[in-house]
Structures are given as C-alpha cells and as structure tokens.
Amino acid sequence: MSVNLETSYLGLTLSSPLVVAASPLGRRVASLRRLEEAGAAAVVLPSLFEEQIEHDAYQVHAALESGAGIYQEAAGGYLPEAAEGYTSGSERYLALVKEARAALQVPVIASLNGVSAGGWVGYARKMEEAGASALELNVYFIAADADETGEQVERRYLDLVAAVRSAVGIPLAVKVGPYFSSMANMARRLVEAGADGLVLFNRFYQPDIDLEDLKVRPNVELSTSAELRLPLRWIAILKGRVDASLAATTGVHTAADVLKLVMAGADVAMSAAALLKQGPTWLTKVRAEMASWMEEHDYDSIEQMKGSLSQAASPDPAAFERANYMESLISYATPTI
Ligand SMILES: Cc1cc2nc3c(=O)[nH]c(=O)nc-3n(C[C@H](O)[C@H](O)[C@H](O)COP(=O)(O)O)c2cc1C
C-alpha cells in the first residue's frame, strides 16, 4: 500500500484514523485484541460512570461498617480504598485498563463518564496509573432543570474538565453533545479548561413511549450514516479555530464517511454502531477502501488530506453556515402537486 494512513491524535501517532468508540465491544481483552488485529488504530474502553464509582464507594463503606458520615465524606471528595475481599466495578475497570494495556500495541484510551466535579474524579489518576494512554471524559448531561441557566450548565462542564485535567498528566479528550447556544465558543473554553482533544458528538439516547404498555422505554437505536452531517459540519467549522485534536463520533459507517471527516479536519473517526453490526472485519474493509480511494485520487497521506475542506480552507466557507440553508431550501426539487 503506497498511501500513508498515519494520523496524529492527542499527541499519539496512530496507524490510521480508525478508532473504536467507547462501547461494550471493549469490555473484554480478547475482543480488543480482535479489533486491533482487524485494524483498530486505538481503542476507547467503555466508560466508568460517576454513579458507579460513588455506588462502589458507598458499598465499601458499608462493608467496613464505618458508620455515619458516608455521604458527606464521599460528596466532599473523599473516596475510600477498597475493603479486603470486595471487588468493585471500579476495580474491575482498572484491571481491564491494565490488561488491555499489556495485551495491545495500540493506544488504550480509558473513559470516564459523569457530570459533576466530585471525589469520583480521582479515578482519572487511577486510570493513568493503570496504564491508560489517554483519557476520554464523556460529559453526558441533560440540562432539564429550568432553574439552571445556560451559563451555569457551561460552568459545570468547565469545572469538571479542569478537575480532571488537574488529576492527570496523560492527554485528555472531552466528549460532549452539540446542544450549546454557541458551540464554537464552548469548544474553545473546553480547550482552555484543559482538553487536548474534543470528541464530537455524544449521541443522546432518546426515550420512547410504548403505546401498548403506556410506559416510557429506554430505547437504544444504532446510528446511520445520515447522522454524520452534524459532526462533519462542526469539525469543519472548528478545524484551525481551536487548538485541539478533533475526533468524530456518530454516524461513521463507511470509508467515504471517514474520508469526508478527515477532509473536514478530523484527526480520527470513531465507530461503535458499524462495529456492533458488522464486527471487527469492518475495520479491515474500511481501511482498504480508504487506501484505494486515496490512491485513485492521488492523495499520498491522511495528513495531506486533513482539513482540506474545513471551513477555513474551503473555497466556499459560507456553505457551512446560513447561506447554504437558504440555497438548499430554494434548490430543493419540489414535486408539482
Ligand atoms: C451499546 C452502546 C454503548 C455505549 N457505551 C458508551 C460508553 O460507555 N461511553 C461513551 O462515551 N459512549 C458510549 N457509547 C457511545 C459511542 O461511543 C458513540 O459515541 C455513539 O454510539 C455514536 O457513534 P456510532 O454512530 O458509531 O454508534 C455507546 C454506544 C452504544 C451503541
């Protein structure tokens, strides 16, 4: 293969932009090995959740029968060491990081998932100590409190990023959703708070209503390529405007999806749904298709392609903004009815 698929992400050199997104596929070291063999350039482990860590802290305290003050201590930033004989979810997670690090050549990115800067953030350092190459912080927050202002919501994100940043020395990526009044400004402030990379975007799972049972049901529907447009636009807008690596997630299903994201300015493209549906060979196929497309179109390397159609580099920068909206609506081929 004569094209160079290497890319740099969070200061790490990766063999291609194909990264396994946080998902249950990363729960087992044997599966991670298979993903690496098939061509994953890095893997993000499934998240360790704030709630899980705090639950474990409570269980440990209960096991130690340490008496009153449990909640206050945990809330105040103190998390106890594990009691003998008790294997918590957090400990199993740290063991997974350690084993994955030992078993894989590619970088292993641990993932921490939460919404508030509390004692649980200390697990970021434990992940670093367990050997994580980098950390991904997923802030999955539904701003449903009508008393909390947009500024307060943003402050919550920034305080959390700053807290995690001060806990670790490894590179830190921050995964967020797109729902900010000023996405570009928020992206810049996340970077100023300590993010080395942004993972765009979190996919918020929408509950559905079951009309037969009259119940609200959590319903995970996997993405399609149609959802790629949102990260594609924002990566194109942010490329060159924030001093951070850019990772795309949501809707990465084909080699064409990955190539478009790289042209928009992505350093890596992360996939969960395509891998859940098609298995590790998806990576081998997409890698080969990317390389042959690049050869056919005379591209030597990913770095050469990267950002070539970002907003800053684009011959038509307005295409990413409102001008394109009016044009698209006017040019829509409307049937005569
Ligand atoms: C079953 C499932 C479990 C997931 N678990 C996590 C997780 O633990 N942490 C996280 O940050 N993202 C998690 N995600 C989100 C994915 O990492 C990814 O961002 C999202 O699915 C969009 O990418 P896709 O279109 O390739 O699926 C999960 C997704 C799925 C489908």
The ligand as an SDF file (V2000), in Angstrom:
LIG
                    3D

 31 33  0  0  0  0  0  0  0  0999 V2000
  -24.3930   -0.0100   23.1680 C   0  0  0  0  0  0  0  0  0  0  0  0
  -23.5930    1.2630   23.2530 C   0  0  0  0  0  0  0  0  0  0  0  0
  -22.8500    1.5280   24.4060 C   0  0  0  0  0  0  0  0  0  0  0  0
  -22.1050    2.7180   24.5130 C   0  0  0  0  0  0  0  0  0  0  0  0
  -21.3720    2.9690   25.6360 N   0  0  0  0  0  0  0  0  0  0  0  0
  -20.6730    4.1240   25.7280 C   0  0  0  0  0  0  0  0  0  0  0  0
  -19.8840    4.4080   26.8900 C   0  0  0  0  0  0  0  0  0  0  0  0
  -19.7700    3.6100   27.8210 O   0  0  0  0  0  0  0  0  0  0  0  0
  -19.2360    5.5970   26.9310 N   0  0  0  0  0  0  0  0  0  0  0  0
  -19.2970    6.5150   25.9200 C   0  0  0  0  0  0  0  0  0  0  0  0
  -18.6630    7.5620   25.9920 O   0  0  0  0  0  0  0  0  0  0  0  0
  -20.0100    6.2580   24.8060 N   0  0  0  0  0  0  0  0  0  0  0  0
  -20.7070    5.1040   24.7020 C   0  0  0  0  0  0  0  0  0  0  0  0
  -21.4400    4.8590   23.5740 N   0  0  0  0  0  0  0  0  0  0  0  0
  -21.4740    5.8730   22.5050 C   0  0  0  0  0  0  0  0  0  0  0  0
  -20.4750    5.5500   21.4050 C   0  0  0  0  0  0  0  0  0  0  0  0
  -19.1470    5.6410   21.8800 O   0  0  0  0  0  0  0  0  0  0  0  0
  -20.6360    6.5070   20.2110 C   0  0  0  0  0  0  0  0  0  0  0  0
  -20.2270    7.8150   20.5780 O   0  0  0  0  0  0  0  0  0  0  0  0
  -22.0480    6.5820   19.6850 C   0  0  0  0  0  0  0  0  0  0  0  0
  -22.6270    5.3000   19.5900 O   0  0  0  0  0  0  0  0  0  0  0  0
  -22.0830    7.2220   18.2930 C   0  0  0  0  0  0  0  0  0  0  0  0
  -21.2510    6.5290   17.4020 O   0  0  0  0  0  0  0  0  0  0  0  0
  -21.8160    5.4760   16.3110 P   0  0  0  0  0  0  0  0  0  0  0  0
  -22.6790    6.2290   15.3840 O   0  0  0  0  0  0  0  0  0  0  0  0
  -20.5900    4.9120   15.6670 O   0  0  0  0  0  0  0  0  0  0  0  0
  -22.5780    4.4320   17.0870 O   0  0  0  0  0  0  0  0  0  0  0  0
  -22.1430    3.6600   23.4430 C   0  0  0  0  0  0  0  0  0  0  0  0
  -22.8760    3.3570   22.2850 C   0  0  0  0  0  0  0  0  0  0  0  0
  -23.5840    2.1760   22.1680 C   0  0  0  0  0  0  0  0  0  0  0  0
  -24.3530    1.8970   20.9060 C   0  0  0  0  0  0  0  0  0  0  0  0
  1  2  1  0
  2  3  1  0
  2 30  2  0
  3  4  2  0
  4  5  1  0
  4 28  1  0
  5  6  2  0
  6  7  1  0
  6 13  1  0
  7  8  2  0
  7  9  1  0
  9 10  1  0
 10 11  2  0
 10 12  1  0
 12 13  2  0
 13 14  1  0
 14 15  1  0
 14 28  1  0
 15 16  1  0
 16 17  1  0
 16 18  1  0
 18 19  1  0
 18 20  1  0
 20 21  1  0
 20 22  1  0
 22 23  1  0
 23 24  1  0
 24 25  2  0
 24 26  1  0
 24 27  1  0
 28 29  2  0
 29 30  1  0
 30 31  1  0
M  END
$$$$
